[in-house]
């Protein structure tokens, strides 16, 4: 039986109404899901960042429609969490700045070769007898050597400063208080900042790195002087001195002209005795290099060295205070005031 036009039209209208109903239902569901998600009906508002922000925005108004007000303990916990995260970020930045990958053997050798080349150039200028402290060519050459040496210091011993050197001493039985205090003694020298006298502190670290033997052999009224034996380190290429690190009591400087590798501890303020113009008349600018200070052992061990039986240069080796070993110390990576022994890397 044929379907009439009215029946066909009615059927299409019914199908269209069903489609519209389905579309409306879908839109209502979407709106509902969006609403539930936005206002976080399924969970605690403390885990929803948007609600948490909205609470903070209206915290002073008291009541937030549909949202629980943030309590005072919650605010305190939030602040403590933020403070803890901030502290962790600062610590992470400090640790990152303290830790650097070591240079390869090849890169370190290139840096060593550069420093040695510049060192030879400065020594050549020094040999001409020019007053280097005011000579333009000398100042340029010494600055290049200092800049390269700072890089080598950081590459070999690390960027963290200050560097330190620990000395293990042996008092011989000729010292008057041997029976009472025995043979052992220790002092620690903290080196000057590398931005002041890098050539001098690098030389001292090299003396310590290659230490064989030596001793306190001069007991003077103003200094206690050390002789260095069987060490490959040469004297300084030039008289490096900084007025920011003068020869105060307890400091350490190089002896002689040219200075080093012999060195001394000042037992009094020697700023004038060993400062600019103190050692010779023709050069009012030249001074002994001052490169460190005794930070451990000055009040006891250094004072004990002064008790050695003899004055000035002591020829009797049995009266010398022996330096049995020198250990390089560097700041620990994760501590402000702790030092660890530097160990030469094996490539």
C-alpha positions in Angstrom: 0.0 0.0 0.0 1.5 3.3 -1.0 2.5 5.8 1.7 0.7 9.1 1.5 2.5 12.4 1.3 1.1 13.4 4.8 2.6 10.3 6.3 6.0 10.9 4.8 5.9 14.5 6.0 4.9 13.5 9.5 7.7 10.9 9.7 10.4 13.4 8.7 9.1 15.9 11.3 9.4 13.2 14.0 12.9 12.3 13.0 13.9 15.9 13.0 12.5 16.4 16.5 14.5 13.3 17.7 17.7 14.7 16.2 17.1 18.1 17.9 16.4 16.4 21.2 19.7 14.4 21.0 21.6 17.6 20.1 20.1 19.5 23.0 20.9 16.6 25.4 24.5 16.5 24.1 24.8 20.3 24.7 23.4 19.9 28.2 25.8 17.1 29.0 28.8 19.2 27.8 27.7 22.2 29.9 27.2 19.9 32.9 30.7 18.3 32.6 32.3 21.7 32.1 30.5 23.0 35.2 31.5 20.0 37.3 35.1 20.2 36.2 35.4 23.9 36.7 34.0 23.9 40.2 35.7 20.6 41.1 32.7 18.8 42.6 34.5 15.5 42.5 37.4 16.4 44.8 38.8 18.7 47.5 39.1 22.4 46.5 42.6 22.4 47.9 43.8 20.2 44.9 42.2 22.5 42.3 44.5 25.4 41.3 41.7 27.5 39.9 39.5 27.2 43.0 42.5 27.7 45.2 43.3 30.9 43.4 39.7 32.0 43.6 39.7 31.4 47.3 42.9 33.5 47.7 41.3 36.3 45.7 38.3 36.5 47.9 39.9 35.4 51.2 39.3 38.9 52.7 35.7 39.0 51.8 34.8 36.0 54.1 32.4 33.9 52.0 32.9 32.6 48.5 29.8 31.3 46.8 30.0 27.6 46.5 33.6 27.4 47.8 34.9 26.8 51.3 37.0 29.7 52.7 40.8 29.0 53.1 41.6 28.7 56.8 44.6 30.3 58.6 46.4 26.9 59.0 46.1 26.3 55.3 47.6 29.7 54.6 50.6 29.0 56.9 51.1 25.6 55.3 51.1 27.2 51.9 53.7 29.9 52.9 55.9 27.2 54.5 55.7 25.2 51.3 56.6 28.2 49.2 59.6 29.0 51.5 60.8 25.4 51.4 60.6 25.3 47.6 62.5 28.7 47.4 65.2 27.3 49.7 65.5 24.2 47.6 65.9 26.3 44.4 68.6 28.5 46.0 70.5 25.4 47.2 70.2 23.8 43.8 71.6 27.0 42.2 74.5 27.0 44.7 75.3 23.4 44.0 75.2 23.9 40.3 77.6 26.9 40.5 79.9 24.9 42.7 80.1 21.9 40.4 81.9 22.1 37.1 83.1 19.2 34.9 86.9 18.9 35.0 88.9 19.9 31.9 90.2 17.1 29.7 93.9 16.3 29.9 94.4 18.0 26.6 92.6 21.2 27.5 94.5 21.4 30.9 97.8 20.9 29.1 97.1 23.7 26.7 96.3 26.0 29.6 99.5 24.9 31.3 101.5 25.6 28.2 99.9 29.1 27.8 100.9 30.0 31.4 104.4 28.7 31.0 104.8 30.7 27.8 103.6 33.9 29.4 105.7 33.2 32.5 108.8 32.9 30.2 107.9 36.3 28.6 107.6 38.0 32.0 110.9 36.5 33.2 112.6 37.9 30.0 111.3 41.4 30.7 112.4 41.1 34.4 115.9 40.2 33.2 116.3 43.6 31.5 116.3 45.4 34.9 113.3 47.6 34.1 111.1 48.8 37.0 108.2 46.6 36.1 105.6 48.2 38.4 105.5 51.3 36.3 106.7 50.0 32.9 103.8 49.8 30.4 105.1 46.7 28.6 105.7 44.9 31.9 102.2 45.7 33.2 100.6 44.3 30.1 102.7 41.1 30.2 102.2 40.5 33.9 98.4 41.1 33.6 98.2 38.5 30.8 100.1 36.0 33.0 97.8 36.7 36.0 94.7 36.3 33.9 95.9 33.0 32.4 97.0 31.8 35.9 93.5 32.4 37.4 92.1 30.2 34.7 94.6 27.5 35.4 94.0 27.8 39.2 90.3 27.2 38.6 90.9 24.3 36.2 93.4 22.5 38.4 92.2 23.2 41.9 88.6 24.3 41.4 86.7 27.6 41.3 85.8 27.6 44.9 88.1 29.7 47.2 89.9 30.2 49.4 92.5 27.5 48.9 94.4 26.2 51.9 97.5 24.2 52.6 98.0 22.1 55.7 101.6 21.5 56.9 102.6 18.5 59.1 105.7 19.4 61.1 108.2 17.4 63.0 110.0 19.0 66.0 113.3 17.3 66.7 114.5 16.3 70.1 116.8 19.4 70.3 114.0 21.7 71.0 113.8 22.5 74.7 110.1 21.4 75.2 110.4 18.1 73.3 109.8 16.0 76.4 106.7 17.9 77.2 105.1 18.4 73.8 106.6 15.7 71.6 107.5 15.9 67.9 104.2 16.7 66.2 102.8 20.0 65.0 100.5 21.3 62.4 99.7 24.7 60.8 97.2 25.6 58.1 97.7 28.5 55.7 94.8 30.1 53.9 95.8 31.6 50.6 95.0 35.1 49.4 92.2 35.6 46.9 93.2 34.8 43.3 92.0 38.2 42.1 94.9 39.8 44.0 98.0 37.6 43.6 97.3 34.6 41.4 100.9 34.0 40.3 102.0 33.8 43.9 99.3 31.5 45.2 99.6 29.2 42.2 103.4 28.9 42.8 102.7 28.0 46.5 100.1 25.4 45.5 102.7 24.0 43.1 105.3 23.9 45.8 102.8 21.9 48.0 101.9 19.6 45.1 105.5 18.7 44.5 106.7 18.8 48.1 109.7 16.6 48.9 111.4 18.1 51.9 112.1 21.4 53.6 112.2 23.0 57.1 112.0 26.1 59.2 115.7 27.0 59.3 115.7 30.7 60.2 114.5 32.1 63.5 114.5 35.8 63.2 112.9 38.4 65.4 110.3 39.3 62.7 109.9 36.1 60.6 110.3 32.3 60.6 111.7 31.3 57.3 111.4 28.0 55.4 113.9 26.5 53.0 112.5 24.4 50.1 114.6 21.5 48.9 114.4 19.3 45.8 111.3 21.1 44.4 110.9 21.9 40.7 109.0 25.2 41.3 111.1 28.2 40.3 111.2 31.6 41.9 108.5 34.1 41.0 108.6 35.5 37.5 108.1 39.0 39.0 107.5 40.6 42.4 103.8 40.3 42.5 102.3 42.4 45.3 98.9 43.7 46.3 98.4 46.6 48.8 95.1 44.9 49.7 97.0 42.0 51.2 99.9 43.6 53.2 102.5 41.8 55.4 100.4 41.8 58.6 101.2 39.6 61.6 100.5 36.0 60.8 100.8 36.4 57.0 103.0 34.4 54.7 105.4 35.9 52.1 108.2 34.9 49.7 111.8 35.5 50.7 114.7 36.7 48.5 115.3 38.5 45.2 113.9 37.1 43.0 111.4 35.9 45.6 110.7 32.2 46.2 110.4 29.4 46.5 111.7 30.1 50.0 109.0 31.6 52.2 108.3 32.9 55.7 105.7 33.5 58.3 105.6 37.1 59.7 105.6 37.0 63.5 104.9 40.7 63.7 103.4 43.4 61.4 106.0 43.6 58.5 103.9 45.9 56.3 106.8 48.4 56.2 109.7 46.0 56.5 108.6 43.9 53.5 106.2 46.4 51.7 106.9 48.6 48.7 110.4 50.1 48.6 111.6 48.3 51.7 114.2 46.0 50.2 116.1 48.3 47.8 116.6 52.0 47.1 116.4 52.2 43.3 112.9 50.7 43.1 110.4 52.3 45.5 107.5 50.1 44.2 108.9 46.6 44.6 107.8 44.5 47.6 107.9 40.9 48.8 104.9 39.0 47.6 102.4 38.3 50.5 100.1 35.5 49.5 98.5 33.9 52.6 98.0 33.8 56.4 98.2 31.2 59.1 94.6 30.4 60.2 95.4 27.3 62.3 98.4 26.9 64.6 99.7 30.5 64.9 99.1 30.9 68.6 100.7 27.6 69.6 102.7 25.8 66.9 104.2 29.0 65.4 105.1 30.2 68.8 106.8 26.9 69.6 109.0 27.2 66.5 110.3 30.4 68.0 111.7 28.4 70.9 114.2 26.6 68.7 117.7 26.8 70.1 119.4 29.3 67.8 118.8 32.7 66.0 118.8 33.8 62.4 120.0 31.2 59.9 120.6 27.9 61.8 123.3 25.8 60.3 122.8 22.7 62.5 120.2 20.6 60.7 119.3 18.8 63.9 117.7 22.0 65.2 115.5 22.6 62.1 111.7 22.1 62.4 111.0 19.7 59.5 108.0 20.0 57.2 107.2 16.4 56.6 104.3 17.0 54.2 102.1 19.7 52.6 98.4 18.9 51.8 96.3 21.1 49.5 92.8 21.7 50.9 89.8 23.1 48.9 86.3 24.1 50.0 83.8 21.3 50.1 81.1 21.5 47.4 78.1 21.5 49.8 79.5 23.4 52.7 80.5 27.0 53.3 83.1 26.4 56.0 84.3 22.8 55.4 87.5 21.9 53.5 88.5 18.6 51.9 91.9 17.4 50.7 92.5 18.0 47.0 93.4 14.9 45.1 95.1 15.2 41.8 92.9 13.7 39.0 94.1 10.8 37.0 93.4 11.2 33.3 
